[in-house]
């Protein structure tokens, strides 16, 4: 008996379907994303509280922001890979269904919160509040409906929202690290409006997907109550 066959037998013996080990590669990538999120937040926190020391290490703020940018992009790549591999290898697990969206919310919501302190010129606190409100509302609706046995999976609008948010955060960080600083500089003006456009598109998509999920949830609840 091969090692793979032994694993399958062990899974079945413990009541787990074949291929649904908790510590599989997609779940490892999800955990890695959580670890990367901590590194990401630490780097941004060092930038937020380290500006008075920039005279001692010239360019320190730019280095920290560009490093946080690289870490965030790596986290986004793990998000794509864990979903892709889970679907390709049919490695669906309860841990993955819970941990994957949790990791996404930590990275995205935490990222926008941190950016209100790093780039206050382009992101104000109310923006982060809207992002967080939407995530809490949709998560609450999903938990409520699934507790009643109603499937409430991700919609296309939610996936597009996630893509836009995952692009907007690094765009803001790149602008703040490498372009922002001189309002009279032509590149600063162009960069500002590019960032503004991404933020506006993300805001509309976030609110629009929230309304879409809410309408869908109301329709499902009415249908279930009527049956």
C-alpha positions as CSV (number, residue, x, y, z in Angstrom):
1,X,0.0,0.0,0.0
2,X,1.4,3.4,-1.0
3,X,1.6,6.4,1.3
4,X,-1.3,8.0,-0.6
5,X,-3.5,5.0,-0.1
6,X,-2.7,4.9,3.6
7,X,-3.8,8.5,3.9
8,X,-7.1,7.8,2.2
9,X,-7.7,4.8,4.5
10,X,-6.9,6.9,7.5
11,X,-9.3,9.7,6.4
12,X,-12.1,7.2,5.8
13,X,-11.4,5.6,9.2
14,X,-11.8,9.0,10.9
15,X,-15.0,9.9,9.0
16,X,-13.3,12.2,6.5
17,X,-13.9,11.8,2.8
18,X,-10.8,11.1,0.7
19,X,-8.8,14.3,-0.2
20,X,-10.2,16.3,2.7
21,X,-7.3,16.5,5.0
22,X,-7.2,19.7,7.0
23,X,-3.5,20.4,6.5
24,X,-3.6,20.3,2.7
25,X,-1.7,22.7,0.4
26,X,-4.6,25.1,-0.2
27,X,-5.2,25.4,3.6
28,X,-1.4,25.8,4.1
29,X,-1.6,28.7,1.7
30,X,-4.5,30.2,3.6
31,X,-2.5,30.1,6.9
32,X,0.5,31.6,5.1
33,X,-1.8,34.5,4.0
34,X,-2.7,35.1,7.6
35,X,1.0,35.1,8.6
36,X,1.7,37.5,5.7
37,X,-1.1,39.8,6.8
38,X,0.6,40.1,10.2
39,X,3.9,41.0,8.5
40,X,2.0,43.5,6.3
41,X,0.4,45.2,9.2
42,X,3.7,45.4,11.2
43,X,5.4,47.1,8.2
44,X,2.6,49.6,7.8
45,X,2.6,50.2,11.6
46,X,6.4,50.9,11.5
47,X,5.8,53.4,8.7
48,X,3.0,55.1,10.7
49,X,5.0,55.4,13.9
50,X,8.4,55.7,12.4
51,X,8.4,59.0,10.4
52,X,10.3,60.9,13.1
53,X,13.2,58.4,12.6
54,X,13.4,58.9,8.9
55,X,16.1,61.4,9.3
56,X,18.3,58.7,10.8
57,X,17.7,56.2,8.0
58,X,17.0,58.2,4.8
59,X,14.3,56.7,2.7
60,X,13.1,54.4,5.5
61,X,9.4,55.2,4.9
62,X,9.7,54.5,1.2
63,X,11.5,51.2,2.0
64,X,8.8,50.1,4.5
65,X,5.9,51.0,2.1
66,X,7.5,49.2,-0.8
67,X,8.2,46.2,1.4
68,X,4.6,46.2,2.6
69,X,3.5,46.4,-1.1
70,X,5.5,43.3,-2.0
71,X,4.1,41.4,1.0
72,X,0.5,42.3,0.1
73,X,1.0,41.2,-3.5
74,X,2.3,37.9,-2.2
75,X,-0.7,37.5,0.0
76,X,-3.0,38.1,-2.9
77,X,-1.2,35.5,-5.0
78,X,-1.7,32.9,-2.2
79,X,-5.4,33.8,-2.2
80,X,-5.6,33.0,-5.9
81,X,-3.6,29.9,-5.6
82,X,-5.4,28.3,-2.6
83,X,-8.8,28.7,-4.4
84,X,-7.4,27.4,-7.7
85,X,-5.7,24.4,-6.2
86,X,-8.7,23.6,-4.0
87,X,-11.0,23.5,-7.0
88,X,-8.5,21.6,-9.2
89,X,-7.7,18.9,-6.6
90,X,-11.2,18.9,-5.1
91,X,-9.8,19.6,-1.7
92,X,-12.8,21.2,-0.1
93,X,-12.7,21.3,3.7
94,X,-14.7,22.9,6.5
95,X,-11.5,24.6,7.7
96,X,-10.9,26.1,4.2
97,X,-14.5,27.4,3.9
98,X,-14.1,29.2,7.2
99,X,-10.4,30.3,7.1
100,X,-10.2,31.5,3.5
101,X,-12.8,34.2,3.7
102,X,-11.6,35.1,7.2
103,X,-8.1,35.6,5.9
104,X,-9.5,37.7,3.1
105,X,-11.3,40.0,5.4
106,X,-8.3,40.4,7.7
107,X,-6.1,41.4,4.9
108,X,-8.5,43.7,3.1
109,X,-10.3,45.4,6.1
110,X,-7.0,45.7,8.0
111,X,-5.3,47.1,4.9
112,X,-7.9,49.9,4.4
113,X,-7.8,50.7,8.1
114,X,-4.0,51.1,8.1
115,X,-4.2,53.2,4.9
116,X,-6.3,55.8,6.7
117,X,-3.2,56.7,8.7
118,X,-0.7,56.3,6.0
119,X,-2.5,58.1,3.2
120,X,-5.0,60.4,4.9
121,X,-5.0,62.7,1.9
122,X,-6.7,60.0,-0.2
123,X,-8.5,57.7,2.3
124,X,-10.6,59.0,5.2
125,X,-11.8,56.8,8.1
126,X,-15.4,56.7,6.8
127,X,-14.1,54.8,3.7
128,X,-12.7,52.0,5.8
129,X,-16.0,51.9,7.9
130,X,-18.0,51.3,4.7
131,X,-15.7,48.4,3.7
132,X,-15.9,46.8,7.1
133,X,-19.7,47.3,7.4
134,X,-20.2,45.5,4.1
135,X,-18.1,42.6,5.2
136,X,-19.8,42.2,8.5
137,X,-23.3,42.5,6.9
138,X,-22.7,39.9,4.2
139,X,-21.0,37.5,6.7
140,X,-23.9,37.8,9.0
141,X,-26.4,37.2,6.2
142,X,-24.4,34.1,5.1
143,X,-24.2,32.7,8.6
144,X,-27.9,33.3,9.2
145,X,-29.1,31.7,5.9
146,X,-26.7,28.7,6.1
147,X,-27.9,28.1,9.6
148,X,-31.4,27.7,8.1
149,X,-30.0,25.3,5.4
150,X,-30.0,27.8,2.6
151,X,-26.9,28.0,0.4
152,X,-25.5,31.5,0.1
153,X,-22.3,31.3,-1.8
154,X,-20.2,34.1,-3.3
155,X,-21.7,36.0,-6.2
156,X,-19.9,37.5,-9.2
157,X,-20.3,41.0,-7.8
158,X,-18.6,39.9,-4.6
159,X,-15.7,38.4,-6.5
160,X,-15.3,41.5,-8.6
161,X,-15.4,43.6,-5.4
162,X,-12.5,41.5,-4.0
163,X,-10.5,41.9,-7.2
164,X,-10.9,45.7,-7.1
165,X,-10.0,46.0,-3.4
166,X,-7.0,43.8,-4.0
167,X,-5.8,46.2,-6.7
168,X,-6.7,49.4,-5.0
169,X,-4.7,48.8,-1.8
170,X,-1.3,48.3,-3.6
171,X,-2.1,51.2,-5.9
172,X,-2.5,53.5,-2.9
173,X,0.6,52.1,-1.2
174,X,2.7,52.6,-4.4
175,X,1.4,56.1,-4.9
176,X,2.2,57.0,-1.2
177,X,5.6,55.4,-1.3
178,X,6.9,56.6,-4.7
179,X,4.8,59.5,-6.0
180,X,3.0,61.5,-3.3
181,X,4.8,64.4,-1.6
182,X,4.7,67.4,-3.9
183,X,1.2,68.6,-4.8
184,X,2.7,70.9,-7.5
185,X,4.4,67.9,-9.2
186,X,2.6,66.9,-12.4
187,X,3.1,63.2,-11.6
188,X,1.7,63.6,-8.1
189,X,-1.5,65.1,-9.6
190,X,-1.8,62.3,-12.2
191,X,-1.1,59.7,-9.5
192,X,-3.7,61.2,-7.2
193,X,-6.5,61.1,-9.7
194,X,-5.5,57.5,-10.7
195,X,-5.8,56.5,-7.0
196,X,-9.0,58.5,-6.7
197,X,-10.5,56.6,-9.6
198,X,-9.6,53.2,-8.1
199,X,-11.0,54.2,-4.7
200,X,-14.2,55.4,-6.3
201,X,-14.7,52.2,-8.4
202,X,-14.0,50.1,-5.3
203,X,-16.5,52.1,-3.3
204,X,-19.2,51.7,-5.9
205,X,-18.5,48.0,-6.3
206,X,-18.4,47.5,-2.5
207,X,-21.8,49.2,-2.0
208,X,-23.3,47.7,-5.1
209,X,-22.3,44.1,-4.1
210,X,-23.7,44.8,-0.6
211,X,-27.1,45.8,-2.1
212,X,-27.0,42.8,-4.4
213,X,-26.3,40.4,-1.5
214,X,-29.0,42.0,0.6
215,X,-31.7,41.7,-2.1
216,X,-30.7,38.1,-2.7
217,X,-30.9,37.3,1.0
218,X,-34.3,38.9,1.3
219,X,-35.6,36.9,-1.7
220,X,-34.2,33.6,-0.2
221,X,-35.8,34.3,3.2
222,X,-39.2,35.1,1.7
223,X,-39.0,32.0,-0.5
224,X,-38.2,29.8,2.4
225,X,-40.9,31.3,4.6
226,X,-43.4,30.9,1.8
227,X,-42.6,27.2,1.3
